[in-house]
């Protein structure tokens, strides 16, 4: 009897599969916190505001009224123009920066990373103070008789987005250019294709999947952003701004129509994502990176010119952070900055808005724990446990990437403002939005690093009697650390800087720094906005320094 019991007990232990259990846990998480909110959003988009009966009037309203169609047109036009400009700027600068041994290379890299990781709306606010109607540069130019017109509207949005988003292209393309096999370019030169022709005919086509992926990220970011068009757009309205206004209308919230608008923008983002994926699949190349290209040492005059070109553009992109940092120490009189320096702005936020600083760090670090755990488990299932369930997990965890922040905020509000799970108004709904929205960064970097780890390492550990779960924790996780940390840093900084979803989800007790900055700008409290922006920038710098120390300077945030 005892032998039978022991046998049964052993069989029971062997029947438990840790990864099957984790698969179920992650799928349940996705169904509750991703699928259910989006499904409820779709249902609500077909409901009448007053009676909750089925209707198509929400979508009819969108297609019938010119104002809403124009807002969509504005969003698409801005996204397309910014994508073209950011790519046209980022690709050649990445080639110069990665192929030639420039001066101040490390400084340029830091400026580019810092400008990429800062919130776009801070750039909008800073450029208003520089090029607005009463801006510093505008005043200087007016004094010498030069008029540059208004920065507000289409051109201001494009300027802010281009300088904010080209670093994304720069960093992705730089990474691809440093890993390309130099034998391809050498072979083309032997065939008589050299110089700019070689770059256009061989180099860029080989890294085209990376260029298209970076362009997709630029397009998605520009399409989804709310803060920049809201601050600098004035009459040039975009669809995320309209969605926000409809959902939080002072006259009366029209959640059904806001939901319909949200579905429209999600469908557009999905179409763009599918088109990009199809193009990338057709243009993918397999190659080895046994001989990465060596840095070219330019003659001193050319080296100076190349350095100045890259440095000037990277300096422009980080100029908003420099501007707000200086302004944070300037004296203010009402909404105006006046002569002299002081710490008054910091004292004011210490007295009024210190909770926003605490909330930002607490929420971001709690969310980061969930992001790291989900990324480790999800990446392992996707790479090592291939199948229908792992494909579903990959799709579900990456789906929030195409959802604009404001839309995610609406999804979560609609889904979790009634029993049995009421999260609206609590810190947990903001943490949940952080996890869902920023998980893809850490997930993709974890998947990428796991593909580079030979599975025979884990197989050898298991064959020596180490259980699969212990092998994962003791062997696989340490090997995944470089990619995991890279994505985690990007996720953490993005959480601290996020605005759109938080602006819909926050209450007075759960306000974050990004929302506080946005409210300060709207209320003309520019000194306080500059002080909070500086703290946010400093937090970003600290994260990058810690990341650099952990990876010993060998890591990358993309």
Buried (B, 14 or more C-beta within 10 A) or exposed (E): EEEEEEEEEEEEEEEEEEBEEBBEEBBEBBEEBBBBBBEBBBBBBBBEBEEEEEBEBBBEBBEEEEEBEBBBEBBBBBBEBBBBBBBEBBBBBBBBBBBBEBBBBEEBBBBBBBBBBBBBBBBBBBBBBBBBEEBBBBEEBBEEEEEEEBBBBBBBBBBBBBBBBBBBBBBBBBBBBBBBBEEBBEEBEEEEBEEEEBBEEBBBEBBBBBBBBBBBBBBBBBBBBBBBBBBBBBEBBBBBBBBBBBBBEEEEEBBBBBBBBBBBBBEBBEEBBEEBEEBBEEBEEEEEEEEEBEEEEBEEEEBEEBBEBBBEBBBBBBBBBBBBBEBBBBBBEEEEBEEEEEEBBBEBBEEEBEBBBEBBBEBBEBBBEBBBEBBBBBBBBBBBBEEEBBEBBBEBBBBBBBBBBBBBBBBBBBBBEEEEEEBBBBBBBBBBBBBBBBBBBBBBBBBBBBEEBEEEEBEEBBEEEBEBBEBBEEBBBEBBBBBBBBBBBBBBBBBBBBBBBBBBBBEEEBBBBBBBBBBBBEEEBBBBBBBBBBBBBEBBBEBBEEBBEBBEEEBBBB
